[in-house]
Amino acid sequence: QVQLVESGGGSVQAGGSLRLSCAASGRTFVRYAMGWFRQVPGKEREFVAVISSGGGTIYYADSVKGRFTISRDNAMNAVYLQMNSLQPEDTAVYYCASSDLRAGVRTRDYQYWGQGTQVTVSS
């Protein structure tokens, strides 16, 4: 069982930055690929970024490439999402998730999810 807790969300103006954190419980964190997804009301949850268990494989959604950076600290059981040049369309609830299957881009690749943290970007 893995428990994930996100933090770092908030409200910023367009062009600003936020850093999301996701703290994971359990001694097997190093085995899991970790992903970030986001969701707005009425829409499906969408992939943002993923990092493999060892950090050697990273994928980003095209919409955030060049602006967001995912990283992880296996010693701290944590994964991060640095978000720069934020735009109003980045407004969503952001979720971190863990997968013992693969560094995937689909929600069904992930077994455990956090509760989400709200990010609001105003123009």
C-alpha positions in Angstrom: 0.0 0.0 0.0 1.3 3.5 -0.9 -0.1 6.7 0.4 0.6 9.9 -1.6 0.1 13.4 -0.3 0.4 16.4 -2.6 1.3 20.0 -1.5 2.4 23.3 -3.0 -0.7 24.2 -5.0 -2.0 27.8 -4.9 -3.0 30.8 -6.9 -0.6 32.7 -9.2 -0.7 35.1 -12.0 0.1 34.1 -15.6 3.9 33.8 -16.0 4.4 32.8 -12.4 5.8 29.6 -11.0 4.8 27.0 -8.5 6.5 23.8 -7.2 4.3 20.9 -6.3 5.5 18.2 -4.0 4.3 14.7 -3.4 5.3 12.8 -0.3 5.0 9.0 -0.4 4.8 6.5 2.4 6.3 3.1 2.3 9.7 1.6 2.0 9.3 0.6 -1.7 9.1 4.1 -3.2 12.2 3.5 -5.2 10.4 0.8 -7.2 7.6 3.0 -8.4 7.4 5.2 -11.5 5.8 8.4 -10.4 3.5 10.5 -12.5 1.7 13.8 -12.4 -1.8 14.3 -13.8 -4.3 17.1 -13.8 -8.0 17.5 -14.1 -10.5 20.3 -14.6 -14.2 19.9 -13.8 -16.1 18.1 -16.6 -13.0 16.8 -18.3 -11.0 13.6 -18.1 -7.8 13.5 -16.0 -4.9 14.2 -18.3 -1.3 13.2 -18.2 1.3 15.9 -17.3 4.6 14.2 -16.6 6.2 10.9 -15.5 9.6 9.8 -14.1 10.7 6.3 -13.9 11.8 4.6 -10.7 15.5 5.4 -11.2 14.9 8.7 -12.8 16.4 7.8 -16.1 13.2 8.0 -18.1 11.0 11.2 -18.2 8.1 12.1 -20.4 6.1 15.3 -20.6 2.8 16.2 -22.2 3.4 18.5 -25.2 1.4 21.2 -23.5 3.9 21.5 -20.6 7.1 20.6 -22.3 9.8 23.2 -21.8 7.9 24.8 -18.9 7.5 22.0 -16.3 10.2 19.8 -14.8 9.6 16.6 -12.9 12.1 15.2 -10.5 12.3 12.8 -7.6 14.3 12.2 -4.4 14.2 8.6 -3.5 16.0 9.2 -0.2 13.1 11.5 0.8 10.3 9.4 -0.8 9.2 12.5 -2.8 8.5 13.6 -6.3 8.3 17.2 -7.5 6.8 19.2 -10.3 8.4 22.6 -11.0 6.0 24.6 -13.0 7.2 27.8 -14.7 5.6 30.2 -17.1 2.2 29.2 -15.9 -0.8 30.0 -18.0 -4.5 30.1 -17.2 -5.0 26.9 -19.1 -2.8 25.2 -16.5 -5.5 25.7 -13.9 -6.6 22.3 -12.6 -6.4 20.0 -9.7 -3.0 18.3 -9.9 -2.6 14.7 -8.8 0.5 12.5 -8.2 0.3 8.8 -8.8 2.5 5.8 -8.5 2.9 2.8 -10.7 4.7 -0.5 -10.2 4.0 -1.4 -13.9 5.6 1.2 -16.1 6.3 4.9 -16.6 3.1 5.3 -18.4 0.9 8.2 -19.7 -2.5 6.6 -19.0 -4.4 6.8 -15.8 -4.9 3.0 -15.8 -1.1 2.5 -15.6 -1.3 3.8 -12.0 -2.4 2.0 -8.9 -2.2 4.7 -6.2 -3.3 8.3 -6.3 -3.0 11.3 -4.0 -6.0 13.5 -3.1 -4.9 16.4 -5.4 -3.8 20.0 -5.0 -5.5 22.9 -6.7 -3.5 25.2 -9.0 -5.2 28.4 -10.2 -3.5 30.7 -12.7 -5.1 34.1 -13.3 -4.6 36.2 -16.4 
